[in-house]
């Protein structure tokens, strides 16, 4: 469609480039996926289910049929809401205004001048075209995330069906995505998408568009979607999704996510990733050989190269068809005692020494929030113990008191600087034991521990080596400059103590023949999460075992009565790293004597 809209510069003709497929490769140069979006016929409004149209109007423009391009009531409501929160949180744009932005002003800065111009264009568009034509064009041009532009592409991307086949719950979910695909796409944020879908359904019922019975049936339906990476031709679909998410978030490829998606699908890019197929196979073999019973819990392994930030492997043991959500890179879980490492590094940076004494008596720990009852895992009270000894035995009481002394804000700052990207509490002392609302991904922990392997310098993790255009010219490389976050002597001292955890402490099962290993076990208080996170001088890895849905105690798993970080996760770490390091010559940590076993 061509809009005859007023403008000082007249009409501009832009030559279109011939679409070309973008291809994703692994680190060995073998093809992982082709990212060209499937061609989809535009939807005809009269062929769409009425509940789909109603859901979109409910979500985006409830007075669409009564305004003339601008909705004064919505503008006032949004202005008042934004004034209350102190920033722009709601918008008052009508569907007509949104269509103008999509077709006539893509990527325009949101200034007072452009908003005025948008309003003028919207009034003119309403004069030129019928409401039905505007709504049809909007549905065929709106962006739904995951590279899907238009309702036909969205229905296929998320549900593998035509728009006319969508049920009420599916229609409400697609309508919910439009407002902010980056925040509400169910493949990225299933909980937020679920909540937003339910909000749409409840508003539809309030407006009399569906009956209470229809609303309740749709609310009870699970949010079950497919996603871009589910094509049989895609190898490692979870990793391909990570690559796509990374590029869709980078302004190098377009000002809006829709523009970036269009370039990914039709720009002929050659995307060379960091995925090492041999290490990916090692991680997957480890999972399948240890957890092969249908009743077993889930698990995830992430392996990174600290010196480059390259994500070499990331795998969970749930099939993509069952769970598009990637536990290794997206699953945030309580880290338990693996978080003690950040307390340890903070203490050593503050002048503590490995042989300094701490109080390990279990019982009441006084904090600014009140008394905190702390129990050691073995239920034993330690009068005094060295910092190194408290780490080897993972003594909760000692680390609780140390964390209180150092301050939760400093511990959170150390974790963030080392590579934990999740939002962390800065005023809750329970952060010292991985509690207080702390939730992290396996990838984040692997990256953070990798900072220690890298001598205290952090390199941001990336799944991409470089991106080239269709002619082979490199157009993008990730930032890979090491950033010092810990003094080298602090990193060495932390590594020395964590090496002791593996050689003499709770991490004995994580030893790798011929290699020095440092790391830390972690088990949550309800036994729902068990971790081992560790590193050699060249690789860092995190292993998580638990249940994705719900907090179920890990008991009677793989012949283990009660799974802790020092049992199954530690042994899985050893197996994966043994396979991963099989063709490499052992390298020692700098400044540590070489010891194997014992």
N, C-alpha and C positions, 0 to 999 in steps of 0.2 A: 504494500500500500504506500502511496505517496501523499504526504500531507502538504497542501498548499497553504503554508503558514507564513505570516508576515515576518519580515526580517530586514534589517538595514543593509545587509550584504547580499541579499538575494539568495538564489538557490545555488548549492554547491554539489557538483557531481564527483563522486568518489569511485575510482576504479576498483572493482572487487578482485581479489586474488583467487586463484583456483584452489579449492580446498584440497588438503593433502593429509594423509594419516600421520598422527604422532605415534611413535613407537617407544616402548619402555624396554630397557635391556638390563640384565643383571651384570655383576662385576666381571663375569667371564665373557661378556659380549653376546650372550644368547638372549633371544627375545622372551620377554615376560608377558607383554600385552600390547594390543593396539587400542588406542584411545579414541578412535573416531566414533562420534555418536551416530547411532542408527538414524537413517532418514525417516522422518515421520510426517504424515499428511496433516495439514492444519485441521483442527477440530471445527465442526460446524455447530453453532450454538444450539440449534433445534435438535441435534442428535445427542446432546449431553444430558445426563440425568438431572432432574430438577434439584435433587438434594446437593449435587455438586455445585450448581450455580448458586443456590441458596447459601451454601457453606462459604463460598468465596465472598459473596456480598456481605454476609454476617461478619466475616473476618476483616474485610478491607474497606467496605463502603456501604453501610446499612441504609443510607438515604440516596443511593445511586439513582433510583428512578424519580426522585423528587427534586434534585438540585440541577443546576445548569453548568456543571463543571467545577464549581467550588462549593464547599460545605462550611458555611460560617459557624455553625454550631460545633462541628468537629474541630475547627481551627481554634475556637475559644477554649474548648475542653482541653485540647493538647497544650495550649499556652499556659493554662492554669496548672495542669499537671506538671509541666516542665518547670514552672516557677516554684512549685512546692518542693521538688527534689533538687532544684538548683542547677539542672543541666537538661539538655534535650533528650527526653526519654520517649515521648510520644510524638507522632506526626499527625497532621490533619489533612494529608493528601487524599483526594478522591481517586477513584479508579481512572477517571479521565486524566487527572494530573499525572498519575503514575505512567499511563500510556504515553503521554507527552514526553516524560523523562526517558522512557525506554526507546522511543523512536525518533524524537527530534532533538533531545538534549542529553544523549548518553554521556556519562562521566563528567557532566558539568559541576563545577564547584557550587556548594550550597550557600550562595550569598544572597543579600536582599535583592540585588538586581536580577539574578537568575530566577529567584522565587517569583518576582513580579512578572518576568517574561513567561515563566511557566503558567501563571494564572491567565495571562492574556491568551496564550496558545490554547489552554484548556477551554476557555469560553468560545474561542473560534472553532475548535474541533467539535464542540457540542452543537454549534450552529450548522456545521457542514454535514454531520453524520448522525445516524439514528443511535439510540441507546443500545439496541441490539448489536449493531455493527461495532460500536466502541467496546462493548463487553466481549464480543467474540475476538476482536483483535488483541485485547488485553490478555485473555486466556491463552492465546497463541504466542504471546511475546513475554509473558511473565517468567521470571527465573525461579526455579524450584530447588536449586542446589544440585550437587553431584553432576554438574554439566548439563542438566536437563532444562532446556528453554522451551516453554509451551506446555500445555496440559497433556498433550499426547505423549510427548517425550517423558514427562514426569510420571504418568501412569505406567509407562513401560519400564522406566528406570527403577521405580520403587516396587511395582507389583507385577510386572510382566503381563500387562493386560491393556486393553483399549479403554479410553475414558468412559465409554458407554457401559462398561462392565464393572465399574467401581461401585462398591457398596457405600453406605452412609459413613461408616467409620473411616474408610479409606479416603473418601471425599473430604471429610473434615480434617484429616491429617494433611492432605495436600494443601488445603486452604490455609492451614495453620503455618505452613512452611514459608509462604510468600513473604511475610513481613520481614523475616531475617533468616535466610537460608543458612548463613554461617552459624547461627545459634540454634536453629530448630530442625535442621535436617536429621531425621531419625537414625541415619547411619553414623552420625557424629555425636549426637546428644539425645539418646533415646528417652531419657527421663524428661528432659525439657520438651521434646516433641510430644510425648504422651500427655503431659500436663497442658500444653497449648491446644492439642486436639480436643481434649476434654472441655476446655474453656469454650471452644467454638461450639461443641455439641450442646453445652448448657445454654449458651446464648440463643442458639437456634430454637431450643425448646421454649425459652422465655418469650421469643418473638412469635411463637405459634407455628413455626415452620416444620417441626417434627412433634410427634406425640411424646408424652413422658415414657411410654413403653419403648418407642423407637430410640429415644435418647439413652435409656438405661441399657438396652441391648448393645448399642454402639459403644457406650462407655465400658462395657464388660469385654469388648473385643480386644485382643492383644495387639500391640504395635509390632507387626511382623512385616518386614520389608526385605527387598532383595539387595539392591545396590549395584553400583557401576561394575565392581570387580567380579560379578558372579558368572560371567560368560565362561563356557567350558574352555575357550581358547586362552583364558587368562591363567598364567601360572602364578602362584603365591598371591592370591587376590587381596589378602589382608595387607601385604606389603605394598602392593600396587595402590591400594586405597590411601596408604600413608604418603606415598609419593604424590598422588593427586592432591591430597589435602595440603601438602607442603607448597606445591606450585600455585594452587588456588589462593593461597594466603599471601603470595608475593607480588607486590605491585609492579615488578619488572614485566609481568606478562599481561598487564592491563589495569586500568584504574578501578574497575569493579570486578566482583567475582564472576559475573556473567561474561564480561569481556575476556577474563582469563580462561574461563571454561571454553569459550568459543575458540581461543587460540590453541588450547590443549587438544581440542577435538579436530580442528581443521587446519592447524598451522604447520603441519609437517615437521614437528619437533622430534629430535632424537634425544631421549632422556636416558642417560647412563647412570644407573643406580649403584649403591654401595653393597647390595646384597651379594654375599659370597655363597654360591650354591652349596659348596662343600660344608661350610659352617652351618648353613640352614638345615642341611640334611643331618648334621650331627645333633643339632638341637631337637629336630623332630624325632630322630631315632631315640634320643634320650627320653622324650615324653612317652612315646608309644611303647617302649620296652618296660617302663616303670608303671604306667597307668593305662592298662589295656582292658580293664574290666568295665562294663557299662555303668556300674555303680560307683566307680572311682571318682574322686573329685577332679576338678580341672587343674591345669597348671600352665605356666607360661615361662619362657626363657627369652631374655634379650642379651645379645652379645655386641659390644662396641669395641672399637679400636681407639684407645684414649689419645694417641698422638695425632689422629686426624679427625676424630669425632664421627667416623663412619659407622653406621649401623650395619654390622655384618650379618646379623641374624636376628629375627624376631618371630617367635612362633608360639601359639597356644594349641591346646589339644582339642579344640572344638572346630568342627568343619564349618567352612564359610557359609554353607547353605543353612546351617543351624544358628550361627551367630556371626553377623557382620561386624559387630563391635569387636575391636582388636584388644584382647586382654593385655598383651605384651606392651602395647604402646598407648592404650587409652584407659585400661582398667586401673582405677585408683583404689587402693586398698590400704588398710592400716599396716604400717611397716614393722611394728613391734620393736624389738631391741636392735634392729639394723640401724635405727636412728641414733643409737648411742655413739656411733662413729662421729656424728657431727658435734656431739657434746665433747667427745674426746679431742677432736681437732681444735675446737674452740678453747678448751682448757690448755692444751699444749701451746697454742698461740698466745695464751695469757701468762705463760711462764711456768706452768705445771711441768713436772718431770715424771717419767714412768714409775719411779720408785716412791713418789710422794704418797702419803697415807690418806685414806678417806674412810668415813664412818659407814660401815655396811650393815648396821643393825636395822632389822626390819621393824616396822611400827610407824609411828606418827612422824611425818616430815612437815615442818612448819613452812608455810608459803604466805605470800601476800593475799592469797585467795582464801586462806584458812588452813586448817589441818588436813593433811593428805595421808591416808593410810596406805602404806606401801609394803608389799610382801615380796620376798625373794622367791624365785621359781622353786628352789629346793627347800623352801621354808626354813632355811638355816639363817641364824643371825651371825654376822661377822663383826667382831668388835672393831677392828681396823684392818684394812687391806690396802695393798698398793694399787695405784691407778691401773697399772698393767694387769695385776691380778684380778681386779674388779672387772676388767674387760674380758679377760680369758674365761672367767666363770660367769660372766653376764649378770652381775649382782645388781638387782634393781634398786635397792635402797641406797647404795653408794652413788649410783648415777642420778637418782632422783635428787639427792642433796647437792651433788655437783651441778646439776642443771639449774636448781634454784639459785645457787651461788652465782653462777655465770649469767643467768637471765635468759628467759625464753626468747626474747627478741634477738639476742646474739646467736643463739643456737639456730634459730630460723634463718638469720642472715648468713651464717656459714653454710647451711644446707642449700640455700638459694644460690649462693656464689659458686658452690661446687657443682651445681647442675640440676637441682630439684626445681622443676618449673611449676609444680602445684602450689596453690595458695596455702600458706602456712600460718597457724596462729602465732602471734607474737607476744601474747600475755598469759599463756596457759602453761604452767610448769610441767604438765604431763607430756609436753612435746619431747622431753628428755627420754621418755620410754616409748616414743612413737604413738602416744595417745593424744587426747585433747583435740580430736577432730582432724588429726593428721591423716592424709590419704595420698598415696603416691603410686606411680606406675613402675613396673619393672624396668622400663627403659630409663626413667629418671634416676633410679637408684644405681643402675649399671653405669650411667654417665657420671654421676657424682663420685662414686668410688673410683672410676677411671681417672678422675682428677688427681687422686693420690698416686696412682700408677704413673701419671704424667709429671710427677715431681711437684705437684701443687698448682699446675697450670691447667685451666679448663678450656677445652675446645668444644664449641656447641655441636651437639649431635645432628646428623643429617642423613637422610636416606639417598641423597643424590650426589654423585661426583661432579657431573656437569650436564648442561643442556646445550645441544647444538641445533641450528636451524636446518632446513631441508638441504642446504648446500654444504653442510658440515662445519659451518662457522660456529664456534662456541659463543653463545649469547648469555650464559649465566653460569656462575660457579658459586657455591655456598661460601659464606665467610668461615675461614678456617684458621684464623690467627689465634694462637694460644694466649689466654689471658691469665696472668698470675693472680691467684686468689688466696693461696697459702704460701708462706715462706718455705723454701725447699727443705730447711731443717725440720719444720713442723710436719711437712708431708712425710719425710723419712721417718720421723719418730712415730707418727701415726701408723705408718706401714709396719714398722718394727713390732708394735704392740698387736696389730691385727694379724701379723704373721704368727705371733704367739698363740692367738686364738685357734689357728688351724693346726699348729704343731703340738699344743699342749692344752687347749681349752675345748670349748663347745663345738668347734668346727673341725674336729679330727677327721670326720668322714669326707671332708672336701679336699684332702690332699691329692695332688697330682704327681705321679711318679716322675722324678727328674726335674721338677719345676718348683720354684718358690711360689707359695700362694699366701695371700693375705685376705682376710674377709671377716664377716660377722654373721652370726645366726640371728634369727628373729622369730618370735612366736607371740601372737596376741594373747591377751589374758583369757579370752573365751575359746582359744584353740581353733579359731576359724580361719586363721591365716598363718602360714609357715613360710619362712624365707631363708635363703642363703644368698648373700651378695658378696662377691669377692673378685680378686684380680691377680693376674700374674704381671710381670713387667710389660707385657705386650697386649694383653686382652683383659677386658672387664666384663663380668656377666652377673645377671640377677636371675634367680630362680624363685618363683612363687608357686605355692600349692594352696588351693582352697576351693570354694564354690562360688561361681560368678553370681548366682542368684541366692541371696540369703546368707546368713552367718551360721553355718553348720559345723559343729566340732569335728575335727579331723581325727577320727578314731577308727581302728581296725581297717587301715588302708595299706595295701601291698604287704600284708603280714606284719604291720607295725601297729601295736596296740594304741599308741597315742603319738601322732606325728608332731614333731617339733622342728625348728629350723635346723637343728643339728643332725636330724635323721634323714628323711627322704630328700628334702631340698639340697642338703649338703652333698649327699651321695650323687644326686642328679647333676649338681654342679661339676663334681669330679668327673663323671662320665662324659658330659658334654665337652668339658675343657680338654680331657684326654684325647677325644676324637678331633677336636678343633686344632690342637697343638701337635698332632701326630707327625706332621711333616716339617716342624720347626725345631731348630736347635735351641735348647734351654738357655735362657738369659736370666741373670741374677738381678734382684733389686739393688740399686746403687747404695753402697754403704752398709749392706747387711751381709753377714757371713753366710755362706751357702750351707743350708742344712736340708736334709731330706728325711722325712719320717721322724719318729722319736721326739 
